[in-house]
Amino acid sequence: MTYIGIIFGIYVFATIGIYHILIVKLEKWFGTWPWLVFLILGIICLYFSLINSNGMTSMWWGYNSFINLWSVKEMFDQHKRSAQN
């Protein structure tokens, strides 16, 4: 596919924006406990990235793994930010 880099870039940009809003809202509504969901999703995506032999889909799973794992950290950082306000 000729435009796979551009399509993936748009996907990355969109998911970062969506996850930012999601983290803020989830922390506001539920506190920090959703971190566990992000951790489980991150580990599952990491597993699929490791077992996938296709480079493009392995990259997609790997990206999704790291955005979910990073969200664990961001959930607690958001809790600290909201407590300061």
C-alpha positions in Angstrom: 0.0 0.0 0.0 1.5 3.3 -1.1 0.2 5.5 1.6 0.5 3.3 4.6 2.9 5.7 6.4 0.5 8.6 6.0 -2.5 6.4 7.1 -0.6 5.1 10.1 0.5 8.7 11.0 -3.1 9.9 10.9 -4.1 6.9 13.1 -1.3 7.7 15.6 -2.4 11.4 15.7 -6.0 10.5 16.2 -5.4 7.9 18.9 -3.1 10.2 20.9 -5.9 12.8 20.9 -8.6 10.3 21.8 -6.5 8.7 24.6 -5.8 12.2 26.1 -9.5 12.9 26.4 -10.2 9.4 27.6 -7.6 9.6 30.4 -8.9 12.9 31.6 -12.6 11.7 31.6 -11.9 8.3 33.1 -9.8 9.7 35.9 -12.5 12.3 36.6 -15.3 9.7 36.7 -13.6 6.7 38.2 -10.4 7.8 39.8 -7.2 5.8 39.0 -8.6 2.2 38.9 -8.9 2.1 35.0 -5.1 1.8 34.9 -5.6 -1.9 35.2 -7.6 -2.0 32.0 -4.9 -0.1 30.2 -2.2 -2.5 31.6 -4.1 -5.6 30.5 -4.8 -4.1 27.0 -1.2 -3.2 26.7 0.1 -6.6 27.6 -2.4 -8.3 25.2 -1.4 -6.0 22.3 2.3 -6.6 23.1 1.7 -10.3 23.0 0.0 -10.0 19.6 2.8 -7.8 18.3 5.4 -10.4 19.3 3.7 -13.4 17.7 2.7 -11.6 14.5 5.0 -12.4 11.6 3.7 -9.6 9.3 5.7 -6.4 9.9 2.9 -4.0 9.3 0.4 -5.6 11.7 3.1 -6.2 14.3 3.9 -2.5 14.1 0.2 -1.7 14.6 -0.1 -4.1 17.6 3.1 -2.7 19.0 1.9 0.9 18.8 -1.3 0.0 20.5 0.6 -1.8 23.2 2.7 1.2 24.0 -0.1 3.7 23.9 -2.0 1.6 26.4 1.0 1.0 28.6 1.8 4.7 28.5 -1.8 5.4 29.6 -1.1 3.6 32.9 1.4 6.3 33.7 -0.8 9.1 32.4 -3.7 7.9 34.5 -1.7 8.5 37.7 -0.2 11.8 36.4 -3.7 13.0 35.6 -4.8 12.1 39.2 -1.9 14.3 40.5 -2.8 17.2 38.2 -6.5 17.1 39.1 -5.6 17.0 42.8 -3.5 20.2 42.5 -6.5 22.1 41.0 
